[in-house]
Amino acid sequence: MPQTNIKIMTFAFITWKVDPEIFNIGFWGLRYYSLLFVAGIVLGYIFMKKIFDKEKLSQELLDKLAIYVFFGTVLGARLGHCFFYEWDYYKDHLAEMLLPWQGTIGEDFKFVGYQGLASHGGAFGIVIALLIFSYKNKISFIRIMDYMGVVVALAGACIRFGNLFNSEIYGVETSMPWGFIFELRGETVPKHPTQLYEAFAYLAIFFLMYWLYNHKREKLHRGYIFGLFLVLLFASRFFIEFIKEVQVNFESTMTLNMGQWLSIPFIVAGLYLMFFYKEKVKKS
C-alpha cells in the first residue's frame, strides 16, 4: 500500500494587542479612536469644500454645515446608543445620557474602548440636523444630502479603523488566516475583524460616490446619489452583522440583531430616493 503524505496547513493568526492610547500626559491621553474620529471629520470637510466650490456655495455656508453635522453626529450617536441598546438602564439614569465617554477597562487597568455611541443614532442625528440646517438656510434638503452621501462613508471608514484600535465591535470566531485575536478583550481564539470589513466597504463606497458626483451628477436626479449611498452602506452593514458578536445581551435571542433592524429603514429610504423621487437637478 503506497504511503500517503498528509500535510497539515497552519496559519499564523494576527494577535492584536495594540494599546488604544497613543500617549498620556497626566490625566489626559490621546487615543487612536479620537484621532481617527477627528480625521474623519477633517477629511469629510476637505472633500465637502471641493463640492461646495464646484457648486459655487459659500465658505460660510460650509462652516455652518460642519457645525450642524458635528453636533448631529455626536448627539445622535449618543442618544441612539441609549435608546436602541441600553434603554433599560438609561430610563432610570437620564442625566447619564449626556455622558458619552463611558468605557471598558482591561485587566491591566488600561482603557480598552468606548461603549456609548451608536452609528445608526449618528445617522438619524445627521438627518435631523440637516433638516434644520436646510430650513434655516433656505437650501434644498435633498441637495445637501446628496453632497453628504459623497463624503460620509469616508468618515465612517475612519471611525471603524478607530474601533479596531479600541479592540471593539468585532466578529465571531473564524478559521480564516486574517482572523484577529483581540487579547485586550481577553480573547484566545481568532475572530473576524469586522471593523476592517466595514472600513474597507465604506472606503469603496466613498470612491464610488465621489466618482459618480464628479462624472455623472448632471445625468442623475436629486436624491439618487444619497439614495445609492444609503443602500450600499446599510446593506453592507446588514450583511456584516451576521458575523458580528452580539453587542448587548438581548440581541442573543433575535433572528436579526438591532443593527440589522435599524439598517432596514435606511435601505428602504435609499431605494425610494433612487427609483421614486424625481426632483431634477436644475430645480435646486
KEPA-153693 format. One line per 5 residues: number of its first residue (from 1); their letters; for each residue y, x negated, z of N, C-alpha, C, O, CB. Coordinates in steps of 0.05 Angstrom, whole numbers. Glycine has a CB too. Layout:
! residues N
NUM = a = Y/X/Z/Y/X/Z/Y/X/Z/Y/X/Z/Y/X/Z; ... $
! end
This chain:
! residues 284
1 = mpqtn = -24/-17/0/0/0/0/25/-18/0/27/-35/17/0/20/25; 43/-14/-20/66/-32/-21/85/-28/3/88/-6/14/82/-27/-47; 97/-50/11/115/-49/34/142/-38/25/152/-45/4/119/-78/46; 152/-20/41/178/-8/36/199/-19/54/197/-19/79/177/23/38; 220/-30/42/243/-40/58/263/-17/62/275/-7/43/256/-65/45 $
6 = ikimt = 267/-9/87/286/12/93/311/-1/105/310/-14/126/274/33/113; 334/4/91/359/-7/101/375/15/114/379/36/103/375/-20/78; 383/9/138/399/29/153/429/20/151/436/-1/160/390/31/183; 445/37/139/473/30/136/489/39/160/486/62/169/485/43/110; 504/22/171/521/29/194/550/25/187/557/8/170/513/11/219 $
11 = fafit = 567/41/199/595/39/194/611/31/219/603/37/241/606/66/183; 632/16/214/649/8/236/671/29/238/691/28/223/661/-21/232; 669/47/257/689/68/260/715/55/271/715/32/281/680/90/279; 736/70/269/762/60/277/767/66/307/769/90/314/785/71/260; 768/46/323/775/50/351/805/51/354/819/32/348/762/28/369 $
16 = wkvdp = 815/73/364/844/78/365/853/79/394/847/98/409/851/105/350; 867/58/402/878/57/429/906/45/429/912/26/443/859/40/448; 922/57/413/950/48/410/967/61/432/967/85/435/961/55/382; 981/45/446/1000/55/467/1021/71/453/1035/61/436/1012/32/484; 1025/97/460/1045/113/447/1074/103/451/1092/110/437/1044/142/457 $
21 = eifni = 1077/86/471/1104/76/478/1108/49/465/1092/30/468/1107/73/509; 1130/46/450/1136/21/436/1146/0/455/1137/-22/456/1156/26/413; 1166/9/472/1176/-9/493/1188/9/515/1193/32/511/1197/-28/482; 1192/-4/538/1201/11/561/1223/-5/575/1221/-29/579/1179/17/581; 1245/9/581/1267/-3/597/1272/14/621/1284/36/619/1293/-7/579 $
26 = gfwgl = 1263/5/644/1266/21/668/1250/47/666/1226/47/661/1295/27/673; 1265/70/669/1252/96/667/1252/107/639/1242/129/634/1266/115/686; 1263/92/620/1265/102/593/1248/86/574/1248/61/576/1295/103/583; 1234/99/556/1218/85/537/1219/98/509/1222/123/507/1189/84/546; 1217/82/489/1217/93/461/1189/96/452/1173/77/454/1233/74/442 $
31 = ryysl = 1182/120/443/1155/125/434/1153/129/404/1173/137/391/1144/150/449; 1130/123/392/1127/126/364/1132/155/355/1144/159/334/1098/118/355; 1123/174/371/1127/202/364/1157/208/361/1165/221/341/1115/221/384; 1173/200/380/1202/205/379/1214/191/355/1231/203/341/1215/195/405; 1206/167/350/1217/151/328/1210/165/301/1227/167/283/1206/123/328 $
36 = lfvag = 1186/174/298/1177/187/273/1190/215/270/1195/224/248/1147/189/272; 1194/229/293/1207/254/292/1235/251/281/1244/266/263/1208/267/321; 1250/231/291/1277/226/282/1276/216/253/1293/224/237/1290/205/300; 1256/200/246/1254/190/218/1250/214/199/1262/213/177/1230/171/216; 1235/234/207/1231/257/190/1257/272/185/1263/281/163/1211/276/203 $
41 = ivlgy = 1274/274/206/1300/288/204/1318/272/185/1331/283/168/1313/291/232; 1319/245/189/1337/228/173/1328/228/144/1345/231/126/1336/199/184; 1302/226/139/1293/226/111/1298/253/98/1306/255/75/1263/219/110; 1294/275/113/1300/301/103/1329/304/96/1336/316/75/1292/322/123; 1347/293/113/1376/294/108/1383/278/82/1399/288/66/1391/282/132 $
46 = ifmkk = 1370/255/79/1376/238/55/1369/253/29/1385/253/10/1361/211/57; 1345/265/29/1337/279/4/1352/305/1/1358/313/-22/1307/284/5; 1360/318/23/1376/342/20/1404/335/10/1416/351/-5/1378/356/47; 1414/311/17/1440/302/6/1439/299/-24/1458/307/-38/1448/275/19; 1416/289/-34/1413/287/-63/1414/314/-76/1426/318/-98/1387/272/-70 $
51 = ifdke = 1401/333/-64/1400/361/-74/1428/373/-74/1437/385/-93/1380/378/-59; 1442/370/-51/1469/381/-49/1488/369/-69/1505/383/-80/1480/377/-20; 1485/343/-75/1502/330/-95/1497/342/-122/1516/347/-137/1497/300/-96; 1471/347/-129/1465/359/-155/1475/388/-157/1483/397/-179/1435/358/-160; 1474/402/-135/1483/430/-134/1512/433/-130/1523/455/-129/1467/445/-113 $
56 = klsqe = 1527/410/-127/1556/410/-122/1563/426/-97/1582/441/-97/1570/422/-146; 1547/421/-76/1553/433/-50/1565/411/-32/1559/388/-35/1527/445/-37; 1582/420/-13/1598/400/2/1582/386/24/1561/396/34/1621/414/15; 1592/362/32/1580/347/54/1583/363/80/1565/362/97/1594/320/57; 1605/377/83/1610/393/107/1588/414/110/1578/419/132/1637/406/107 $
61 = lldkl = 1581/427/88/1561/448/89/1534/436/97/1518/447/111/1559/463/62; 1528/412/86/1503/398/92/1501/391/122/1480/395/134/1500/373/75; 1523/382/133/1523/374/161/1519/399/179/1505/398/199/1550/361/169; 1531/421/171/1526/446/186/1496/454/184/1484/462/204/1544/469/175; 1485/452/160/1457/459/156/1439/442/173/1420/452/185/1450/455/126 $
66 = aiyvf = 1445/416/175/1429/398/191/1428/406/220/1407/405/233/1439/369/189; 1451/415/231/1452/424/259/1435/449/263/1420/451/282/1482/429/267; 1438/468/245/1422/493/247/1392/487/246/1377/497/261/1430/512/224; 1384/469/227/1356/463/224/1345/448/249/1323/454/258/1352/445/199; 1361/430/260/1352/415/283/1346/434/307/1325/433/319/1373/394/291 $
71 = fgtvl = 1366/451/313/1362/468/336/1342/490/331/1327/498/349/1389/481/344; 1340/500/306/1320/519/299/1292/508/302/1274/521/311/1324/529/271; 1289/482/294/1263/469/296/1254/465/324/1232/473/332/1263/442/281; 1271/453/341/1264/447/368/1260/472/385/1240/474/399/1286/430/381; 1279/491/384/1276/515/400/1252/532/390/1237/543/406/1302/532/398 $
76 = garlg = 1249/534/364/1227/549/353/1200/537/360/1181/552/367/1229/552/323; 1198/511/358/1172/497/364/1165/501/394/1142/505/401/1174/467/357; 1186/499/411/1180/502/439/1172/530/447/1152/535/460/1205/494/455; 1188/549/437/1182/577/443/1155/586/430/1141/602/442/1205/596/434; 1150/575/407/1125/581/393/1101/572/410/1081/587/412/1123/568/366 $
81 = hcffy = 1103/549/422/1081/539/439/1077/557/463/1055/565/470/1087/510/448; 1100/565/475/1098/581/499/1087/609/494/1070/619/509/1126/584/512; 1096/621/472/1087/649/466/1059/649/453/1043/667/460/1107/662/447; 1054/631/435/1029/632/420/1005/620/434/982/629/431/1032/619/393; 1010/599/451/988/584/461/985/585/492/963/583/502/991/555/453 $
86 = ewdyy = 1007/589/507/1005/588/536/1021/610/549/1033/606/570/1013/561/546; 1021/634/537/1037/656/548/1027/664/576/1043/672/593/1036/679/530; 1001/662/581/991/669/608/1004/653/630/1008/662/652/960/665/609; 1011/628/624/1025/611/643/1055/616/643/1067/620/664/1019/581/638; 1067/616/620/1097/617/618/1108/644/625/1132/646/630/1106/608/591 $
91 = kdhla = 1092/665/623/1103/691/631/1111/692/660/1128/708/668/1083/714/625; 1100/674/676/1107/672/704/1124/648/710/1131/643/733/1082/671/721; 1131/632/690/1147/608/693/1167/607/670/1168/587/655/1130/582/694; 1183/628/667/1201/630/644/1221/607/642/1227/598/620/1216/656/646; 1230/597/665/1250/575/664/1238/550/651/1253/534/639/1260/568/692 $
96 = emllp = 1212/545/654/1200/522/643/1197/523/613/1190/503/600/1173/518/655; 1202/546/601/1201/548/571/1221/530/558/1218/523/534/1204/577/563; 1242/522/572/1263/505/560/1259/476/566/1277/460/563/1290/514/570; 1235/469/575/1229/441/582/1206/431/563/1183/433/571/1221/437/612; 1213/420/539/1192/413/520/1179/386/525/1161/378/510/1204/413/493 $
101 = wqgti = 1188/371/545/1178/344/549/1155/343/569/1154/324/585/1200/326/557; 1138/362/569/1113/360/584/1094/343/569/1094/342/545/1101/388/590; 1077/328/584/1058/310/571/1032/307/586/1028/319/607/1071/284/566; 1015/290/575/990/284/588/989/255/596/998/237/581/967/291/568; 978/249/619/976/222/629/947/213/629/930/227/638/988/220/658 $
106 = gedfk = 942/190/618/916/179/616/906/167/642/921/166/662/914/159/594; 881/157/642/870/145/667/885/120/676/885/113/699/841/139/663; 898/106/656/912/82/664/942/89/670/958/71/672/911/62/641; 947/115/674/974/125/681/995/120/660/1019/118/666/982/112/707; 986/117/635/1005/115/613/1007/142/600/987/158/599/996/93/593 $
111 = fvgyq = 1031/148/589/1035/173/576/1018/174/551/1017/155/535/1065/177/569; 1004/197/546/987/200/523/1001/217/501/1001/208/478/961/213/531; 1011/240/508/1023/255/487/1037/281/496/1031/292/517/1003/262/466; 1055/291/479/1068/316/485/1050/339/480/1032/338/463/1093/319/468; 1053/361/496/1036/384/492/1053/410/493/1042/431/498/1015/385/514 $
116 = glash = 1079/408/487/1095/432/490/1109/442/465/1128/457/467/1115/426/510; 1100/433/441/1113/442/416/1092/452/397/1070/442/396/1129/419/404; 1099/473/381/1081/484/361/1095/485/334/1117/495/332/1072/513/370; 1081/475/314/1094/473/287/1100/500/275/1120/504/261/1076/457/268; 1082/520/280/1087/546/269/1112/558/281/1128/572/268/1063/565/274 $
121 = ggafg = 1116/553/307/1141/563/320/1165/549/308/1186/562/305/1139/557/350; 1162/523/302/1184/509/289/1191/522/262/1214/523/254/1177/480/285; 1171/530/247/1175/543/221/1190/569/224/1209/575/210/1149/547/206; 1181/585/244/1195/610/249/1224/605/258/1243/619/249/1181/626/271; 1228/584/274/1255/577/283/1273/569/261/1297/577/261/1253/555/303 $
126 = ivial = 1263/554/242/1279/546/219/1287/570/202/1310/572/194/1264/526/201; 1269/588/198/1275/612/182/1297/628/195/1316/637/182/1250/629/178; 1295/633/221/1315/648/235/1342/634/235/1363/646/230/1307/653/265; 1342/607/240/1367/592/240/1380/593/212/1405/595/211/1361/563/247; 1364/592/191/1376/592/164/1385/620/155/1403/622/138/1357/580/144 $
131 = lifsy = 1373/641/166/1384/667/162/1412/669/173/1430/680/160/1365/689/175; 1416/659/197/1443/659/209/1462/641/193/1484/648/188/1441/649/239; 1452/617/185/1468/598/170/1478/610/144/1501/609/137/1452/573/165; 1459/622/129/1466/633/103/1486/657/106/1504/660/89/1441/643/88; 1483/673/127/1501/695/131/1530/685/138/1549/695/127/1491/713/154 $
136 = knkis = 1531/665/155/1557/655/164/1571/640/142/1596/639/141/1554/638/188; 1556/627/125/1568/610/104/1568/623/76/1575/610/57/1554/584/103; 1560/648/75/1561/664/50/1547/650/27/1558/646/5/1591/669/42; 1522/641/32/1506/629/12/1478/641/12/1468/649/33/1504/598/17; 1466/644/-11/1440/657/-14/1419/644/5/1415/620/4/1431/656/-43 $
141 = firim = 1407/660/21/1386/651/39/1362/639/23/1352/618/30/1376/674/57; 1354/652/1/1332/643/-15/1339/616/-28/1322/599/-31/1324/664/-35; 1364/614/-36/1373/589/-49/1369/565/-29/1359/544/-36/1402/591/-58; 1379/569/-5/1376/548/16/1347/543/22/1339/519/26/1391/556/41; 1331/563/23/1303/559/30/1288/544/7/1269/530/13/1289/586/35 $
146 = dymgv = 1296/548/-18/1285/532/-39/1290/503/-35/1273/486/-39/1297/541/-67; 1315/496/-26/1321/468/-21/1305/458/3/1295/435/3/1351/465/-15; 1302/474/23/1286/466/47/1257/462/39/1244/444/50/1289/487/69; 1247/478/20/1220/475/11/1214/449/-2/1191/440/-3/1213/497/-7; 1235/435/-11/1232/409/-23/1227/387/-2/1211/370/-6/1256/402/-40 $
151 = vvala = 1242/389/20/1243/366/39/1227/370/65/1220/350/78/1271/361/46; 1220/394/72/1208/399/99/1181/386/101/1174/376/123/1206/429/104; 1165/386/80/1138/374/81/1140/344/88/1122/333/102/1123/377/55; 1161/330/79/1164/302/86/1168/298/116/1156/280/128/1188/290/70; 1185/315/128/1189/314/157/1163/321/172/1156/308/192/1211/333/166 $
156 = gacir = 1148/340/161/1122/348/173/1103/325/173/1088/321/192/1111/372/159; 1102/309/151/1084/286/150/1091/265/171/1074/254/184/1086/273/122; 1117/261/175/1126/242/196/1117/251/224/1108/234/240/1157/239/196; 1119/276/229/1110/287/255/1080/284/259/1071/277/281/1118/316/258; 1065/289/238/1036/285/241/1028/256/245/1009/250/260/1022/296/216 $
161 = fgnlf = 1043/237/233/1038/209/239/1044/204/268/1030/188/282/1055/191/221; 1065/217/279/1071/215/307/1049/226/325/1043/214/345/1097/230/313; 1036/248/316/1014/258/331/991/238/332/977/237/352/1004/284/318; 987/223/311/966/203/311/972/182/332/953/174/347/964/190/283; 997/173/334/1003/153/354/1001/164/382/998/149/401/1032/142/349 $
166 = nseiy = 1004/190/385/1000/203/411/971/209/417/964/219/439/1016/229/412; 953/203/398/924/209/401/920/239/408/906/245/427/912/191/423; 932/256/392/930/285/398/926/301/372/930/290/350/956/295/412; 917/325/375/912/344/353/893/331/332/898/331/309/939/351/339; 870/322/342/850/310/324/827/329/320/827/351/331/840/283/335 $
171 = gvets = 807/321/305/786/339/297/760/335/313/759/322/333/780/335/268; 740/349/303/713/348/315/699/322/308/709/306/292/696/373/307; 676/318/320/661/294/315/653/291/285/647/311/272/635/293/333; 653/267/276/646/262/248/629/236/245/631/218/262/671/260/231; 614/235/224/599/210/218/612/195/195/601/175/186/569/217/211 $
176 = mpwgf = 634/205/186/648/191/164/659/164/173/667/161/197/671/209/153; 660/144/156/668/117/164/698/116/173/705/96/186/664/98/142; 714/135/165/742/135/173/747/151/200/770/156/207/759/147/151; 725/158/213/728/171/239/743/154/260/739/129/260/701/179/250; 759/166/276/774/152/297/762/158/324/756/181/331/804/160/296 $
181 = ifelr = 758/137/340/750/140/368/776/139/385/787/117/388/729/118/377; 785/161/395/811/163/409/806/156/438/802/173/455/824/191/406; 807/130/444/799/121/471/819/130/492/811/134/515/798/91/471; 845/133/485/864/142/505/858/170/515/867/178/537/892/141/494; 843/185/499/835/212/507/808/213/520/797/234/526/836/231/483 $
186 = getvp = 797/189/524/770/187/536/747/192/517/725/197/526/768/207/559; 753/192/491/732/197/471/714/172/468/724/149/469/744/205/444; 689/177/463/670/155/458/656/157/431/640/139/424/649/154/481; 661/179/417/649/183/390/672/187/370/693/196/378/629/207/390; 667/181/345/688/184/324/694/213/319/676/230/318/680/170/298 $
191 = khptq = 720/219/315/729/246/309/745/245/283/757/225/275/747/257/332; 746/268/269/763/270/245/792/265/252/803/277/270/759/298/232; 805/246/238/834/242/242/850/263/227/863/257/207/843/213/233; 849/287/237/862/310/223/892/306/221/905/318/204/855/336/236; 904/290/239/932/284/236/938/271/209/958/277/196/942/266/260 $
196 = lyeaf = 920/252/202/924/238/176/918/257/153/932/255/132/906/214/175; 898/274/155/892/293/134/917/310/128/925/313/105/868/311/141; 929/320/149/953/337/145/977/320/135/991/329/117/961/350/171; 980/296/146/1003/279/138/1001/273/108/1022/275/94/1003/253/154; 978/265/98/975/258/70/978/283/52/989/282/30/948/245/65 $
201 = aylai = 968/306/62/971/331/47/1001/338/45/1010/346/24/956/354/60; 1016/335/67/1044/341/67/1060/322/49/1079/331/35/1055/340/95; 1052/297/48/1066/278/30/1061/286/1/1080/285/-15/1055/249/35; 1037/293/-6/1031/302/-33/1048/327/-40/1058/329/-62/1001/308/-37; 1050/345/-21/1066/370/-26/1095/362/-30/1108/373/-48/1063/389/-2 $
206 = fflmy = 1105/344/-14/1133/335/-17/1138/324/-45/1158/332/-58/1141/314/4; 1121/306/-54/1125/294/-80/1124/315/-103/1139/313/-122/1104/272/-85; 1106/334/-100/1104/355/-120/1129/373/-119/1140/379/-140/1080/373/-115; 1139/380/-95/1163/397/-93/1187/383/-104/1204/395/-118/1167/405/-64; 1189/357/-99/1213/342/-108/1212/339/-138/1233/341/-151/1213/313/-95 $
211 = wlynh = 1188/336/-149/1186/334/-179/1193/361/-191/1207/362/-211/1157/326/-187; 1183/383/-180/1189/409/-190/1219/415/-190/1230/425/-209/1174/431/-175; 1232/407/-168/1261/412/-166/1275/397/-187/1293/407/-200/1271/404/-138; 1268/372/-191/1283/355/-210/1277/361/-239/1295/356/-256/1276/326/-205; 1254/372/-246/1246/375/-274/1242/404/-283/1242/410/-306/1222/360/-279 $
216 = krekl = 1238/422/-264/1230/450/-272/1248/472/-259/1244/495/-265/1202/455/-264; 1267/464/-243/1281/485/-227/1295/505/-245/1297/528/-237/1300/472/-208; 1306/497/-268/1321/515/-285/1303/536/-298/1312/556/-308/1336/500/-306; 1277/531/-299/1258/549/-311/1244/568/-290/1229/586/-298/1236/534/-326; 1250/563/-265/1237/578/-244/1257/597/-230/1281/590/-227/1225/559/-223 $
221 = hrgyi = 1248/621/-222/1265/639/-208/1270/630/-179/1254/615/-168/1254/668/-209; 1291/639/-168/1297/633/-140/1273/642/-122/1262/664/-126/1323/647/-130; 1266/625/-104/1244/631/-85/1217/619/-94/1199/617/-77/1242/660/-82; 1215/611/-119/1189/601/-128/1181/575/-114/1159/572/-105/1189/598/-159; 1200/556/-113/1194/530/-101/1188/534/-71/1168/522/-61/1218/511/-104 $
226 = fglfl = 1203/550/-58/1198/554/-29/1171/569/-26/1156/562/-7/1221/571/-16; 1166/588/-43/1140/603/-41/1117/584/-45/1097/586/-30/1140/625/-61; 1118/567/-65/1096/548/-70/1093/529/-47/1070/522/-39/1101/533/-97; 1115/520/-36/1114/503/-12/1099/517/10/1082/505/23/1143/496/-3; 1106/542/16/1092/557/37/1062/559/32/1046/555/51/1104/585/40 $
231 = vllfa = 1055/566/8/1026/569/2/1011/543/5/990/542/18/1023/580/-27; 1022/522/-6/1008/496/-5/1006/485/23/985/476/32/1021/476/-24; 1029/485/37/1029/473/64/1011/489/83/995/477/98/1058/472/74; 1014/515/84/1000/530/104/970/535/96/953/540/113/1013/557/109; 965/534/70/937/535/61/922/509/69/900/510/79/934/540/31 $
236 = srffi = 936/486/66/924/461/75/920/461/105/899/452/115/941/437/66; 939/471/119/937/473/148/913/492/156/898/486/174/963/484/161; 911/514/142/890/534/147/862/521/145/846/524/163/892/558/128; 858/506/123/831/495/119/825/471/137/803/467/146/828/487/89; 845/455/142/841/432/160/835/441/189/821/428/203/866/414/161 $
241 = efike = 845/465/196/840/475/223/810/479/228/801/479/251/854/502/227; 794/483/207/765/487/211/751/463/223/730/466/236/752/494/184; 763/439/220/750/415/231/767/404/254/762/381/263/746/394/210; 785/419/265/800/411/288/787/420/314/773/441/314/829/422/287; 790/404/335/781/414/361/801/436/370/824/436/363/780/391/382 $
246 = vqvnf = 791/454/387/808/475/397/830/463/414/826/444/429/792/496/413; 854/475/411/877/465/425/880/477/453/889/464/472/903/470/409; 872/502/455/873/516/481/846/531/484/833/538/465/897/536/482; 839/536/509/812/547/515/806/573/501/783/578/492/809/550/544; 825/591/499/819/618/489/811/617/459/799/636/449/843/636/492 $
251 = estmt = 817/595/445/810/593/417/780/589/413/770/594/391/825/569/404; 766/580/433/738/574/430/721/599/424/699/596/413/727/562/456; 731/622/429/717/647/423/726/661/398/717/683/391/719/666/447; 745/648/383/757/660/360/744/650/334/737/627/332/787/654/359; 740/668/315/729/660/289/749/643/274/743/622/263/721/685/272 $
256 = lnmgq = 774/653/274/797/637/264/814/630/288/819/647/305/813/653/242; 823/605/289/840/598/312/869/607/309/876/618/288/838/568/317; 885/602/329/912/611/329/928/599/306/944/613/293/926/605/355; 924/574/300/938/561/278/932/574/252/950/576/234/931/532/277; 907/583/248/900/596/223/912/624/221/922/631/200/869/598/220 $
261 = wlsip = 910/639/242/923/666/242/953/664/237/964/681/222/918/680/268; 966/644/248/995/641/244/1001/631/216/1024/635/207/1006/622/265; 982/618/203/987/608/176/986/631/155/1000/630/135/967/587/168; 970/651/160/966/673/141/992/687/132/997/691/108/947/693/151; 1010/695/151/1035/708/143/1052/690/125/1065/700/106/1051/716/167 $
266 = fivag = 1052/664/130/1068/646/113/1056/644/85/1071/643/65/1069/618/126; 1030/644/83/1017/643/56/1023/669/41/1029/667/17/986/639/60; 1021/691/54/1027/717/41/1056/718/32/1062/726/10/1022/741/60; 1075/708/49/1103/708/42/1107/689/18/1123/695/0/1120/698/66; 1093/667/17/1096/649/-5/1086/661/-31/1099/658/-52/1080/623/0 $
271 = lylmf = 1064/675/-30/1054/688/-55/1073/710/-64/1077/713/-88/1026/701/-49; 1085/724/-46/1105/744/-53/1129/731/-67/1138/741/-88/1115/760/-28; 1139/709/-56/1162/696/-69/1155/685/-96/1172/685/-114/1171/673/-50; 1131/675/-100/1123/664/-125/1119/684/-147/1127/680/-170/1097/648/-122; 1107/708/-140/1099/726/-161/1113/753/-162/1110/768/-181/1070/731/-158 $
276 = fykek = 1128/760/-141/1141/786/-140/1171/785/-136/1185/804/-143/1129/802/-118; 1181/763/-125/1210/761/-120/1223/750/-146/1214/729/-156/1217/742/-95; 1243/763/-156/1253/757/-182/1283/751/-184/1296/758/-204/1246/778/-201; 1295/740/-164/1323/732/-165/1326/708/-184/1313/688/-180/1335/726/-137; 1343/711/-204/1346/689/-223/1364/667/-212/1382/672/-195/1358/701/-250 $
281 = vkks = 1360/643/-221/1376/621/-211/1405/625/-216/1422/619/-199/1367/595/-224; 1413/635/-239/1441/637/-247/1456/657/-230/1480/657/-230/1443/645/-276; 1442/675/-215/1455/695/-199/1465/684/-172/1481/697/-159/1437/718/-194; 1456/660/-164/1464/649/-138/1487/630/-141/1496/618/-121/1440/636/-124 $
! end
